[in-house]
Amino acid sequence: MELEQVQEYCREASQIAKRAGTHAGLSFLIGEKFGLNFSLLRKARRKLQFLYSSDDTSEDHPLNQGGRALKMSYALTVQEHYSKPLEQVKHLESLLDDFSKTILNTFSQDEIKSYLESSPGLGIDSDPKEPAELESEFSADDLILEAEEILALEDIKKLLLQDKSD
């Protein structure tokens, strides 16, 4: 997806908003299109989460104990096996940055905030279930998926709701 497609989605969402209301337009734009790309970014980042240790400055870290040869081997392995996911993350981050700017040019922050605070279901990493099924069977996996969706929604809010004091 490129910026032209994002702009087309925003025009379409604007038309939907005129016909069916702002919430419907934002459901299409953020709930479907932006949410899908955000989900793809999260999946791509998960593939890379163990690639770089958050504590790699520690003297006990294996890369710090292995010397130059181990570090070079690790760097070459990362380059060979993870270059595509790294590029995908870079592309999606750039796309979502452009996407959020275009959304903010199409809808007001107040409209976006109202939509996001209405607890929309973005369908991020979850399987839709029937309402009766949700009430009777709520497993630990369902709880984890629900928590992940809440965290994802908070991350989306950070991208779309800029601090007005900036």
Steps between C-alpha positions, in 0.01 A plus 500: 500500500622847416403855594264530202299204632490658846370824353233306311393329824471840668287637215279191520471536880403864456223397260383230743498759778278730292255217426501296822669718762850565628510183709431286191769683300756454775398136548589441137817707509647422842319180592554325170781655295730657762436215747600240241831671428563555869442128557748416223758725667449331836545156342816610319640646822425174685720314254786728601437532873776262607748617240646772717515458873378793708794430733776460240728744680540259791841336533322166541334528160631224267585746222724690739678182606547351154731754346511653154449175306175423681374856453578489127336160464191627681485812283531292180230260621267789575571649157443169322189377682330811631552764234151450355317534836718802587409666170133412554505667843664813357247515216199450728625756753538755222163409352322530836666836562373627164164330561454672837588842351250448220229392746570812707461712185166333424337487844535722806679380810173529693325268252787252515515514879125445528523200267797344680344553842186318388707179536483390139584140425791515264521126447872503572635145527167354604236269363143628494263298715127495544370709795353192672832320462683795657283488812529127563864436408767754589833322510843622603585541131194722458613708795848540350353600163275754672798648687704515178218683325477752786876560481482532122218753531713703743789494251264614224381785722864609543542508123177685425438724799779750514555708810360844419771665710768393245 
